[in-house]
Amino acid sequence: MSLITLLMAVACNAIVAFLLLPRLASGTHGRLFRGWMWFDHNAALYGWVPIAAGLLAWDYLVWKEARPKIRGWFTRKLLTLSLAAGVAPILPWWIPAGAPPGQFLSMIGKYPGVPVLLAWAVVLVVLVLLCADAESRDYLLGHGKVLSLVSMGLLLFVLTMTMVGWAVTS
């Protein structure tokens, strides 16, 4: 139930970001809304990085006692490769490890959203692999108390920000 609440909070935030924020960002109290839009945009682009790092830390610190050998190895490799691919564009072009092939650069030129989409897809695949097994899902999500608090807090935060935004613009 708390995963559905979290999904509902993310969906409400997306609806507000698409329908309400662009119109309100140009108003007299646009600073608050521009900040909210900036946060949403950066969370969409780079939000996979803390999730991947958190999953790797969770894998190393919590799941090491009960993890299956193959699934644990596969998920660690996927997350490590996605984090390495996210750091690779930061490397200077003259370092051979940071030089992507020309075909890859031409693909990125045509479709600039592909790297972000691939990174989110890797994180989604790892989360599906972890949540498919009941034991690893219980290790990851706990018994639902913390996740329920986080999801309800996020939902209340989005609704509160929406109400504050409407109150400020009235």
N, C-alpha and C positions, 0 to 999 in steps of 0.2 A: 504494500500500500504506500509506503514512503517513497518508493521509486516512481510511482504514478504521481505523487505530489510533487516530486522534483521535476518530472517531465512537464507537469502542468505549470510550474513556476517558470521553466525555461520557455515554454510555449507562450505564456502570457508576456514575458519579457520580449520575445520576438515580435509578437503582435503589436505591442506598444512601440517597439523600435521601428517597425515598418509604417505604422499608421499615424502615430501621434508625435513622435520625437522630431521628425524632419520639419513638420509644420511649426512646432513650438520652439525649435532651436533658433529660428529667425526672429522671434518675438523680442519683447523688451526684457524678459527674464531668461534670455537664451543661454546664459553661462551654465546654469544647472543642466539644461537639456543637452547642450553640446558636450559637456563632461560625461553625461550618461551615454550619449552616442559614441564618444571616443572609447569609453570603457567597453561597450558592447562590441565595437569593431575590433579592438585589440584582443578581447576574449575570444572572438570568433577566429582570429588569425593565429593567436599564440596560446590559446587555452589548452591545447593538447600537450604542451611541454610540461606544465606542473602535474597534469594527470599521469603522463608517462613516467616522470621522475618519481611521483608518489607511488605508482605501481611497482617500479623497480625497488624503491626503498621498502615497501610492504613485502615484496617477494624476498628480499634479503633478510629483513628483521623478523617478520611474523610467520610467513608461510614456509620457511625452510624446514620445519619439522615434519610437515605432512604433505608436502608437494609431490605430485607424481613426477617421475624423472623426465619423461618425454615432453609433457605439457609444460612443465616448469622451464625446461631448456628452450623450448620453442617460443614461449612468451617473452622470456628474457632477451633472446636474440632479436625478436621483432621490435621490442621497445628500444633496445640499444641501437639497432640500425636506424630507427626513425629519429632518435635523438641525435645520432651522428649525422644523418642527412640534414637535420635542422641546423646543425652547427657548421656544416661544410661551406655554405655560402659566406660565412664570416672569414674563412681562411683566405689569405691573399692568393691572387691568381698565379703567382710564380711558384707556389708550393705544389708539387705534383699531386699530392693527395687531395688538394682542393680544386683541381681542374676537372670539371665535368666534361663529358664528351660533347662534341658539337651538335649531335642530334638531340641531346637532352636540352641544350641551350635553345635550339630552334623550337622545340616543343614548348618550353617555358615561355618563349616569346609569343607563340600563338595562343596559348592557354595559361594565363598567369595564375589561375586558381588551382592548378593541378597539384603543386607541392603541398598546399594546405589540405586539399582534399585527400591526398594520399596519406598524409600524417594522421588526420582524423580517422581515416579508414583503418590504419594500423592499430590505433588505440581502440577503435570499436571492435575490431577482430579479437584483440587480446581480451577486452572486457567480456565479449560473448563467450570466448573459450573458458574464461575463469568462472563466469556465472552459469555456464551450462551444467557444471557439476555442483551438486548440492553442498558437498563438504567445502570446496574452495569458495563457493559463494558465501557460506556461513563465516569462513575465515575473513573474507574480504569485507562483507557488510556488517558483520557482527550479528547481534540478534535484533537489529533494527532500531534500537533506541537512539543512538547517535545520528543515524541516517534520518530518522523521523524528525529529530530536532533541527538538523541542518536543512532538510527540505521544507519544513514548515517555516523556519526562519527566512529562507530565501523567498518563499511565496509571499510571506507578510511584508518583506522588504520591497519586493516589486510592486505589490498593491499599495503600500504606503507611499512609495515614490510616485506612483501614478496619481494618487489622490492629492499629494502635495503639489504635483505639477498642475493639476486641474485647479487647485485652490489658488495657486500663485497667478495663473493666467486669467482668473475671473475678475 
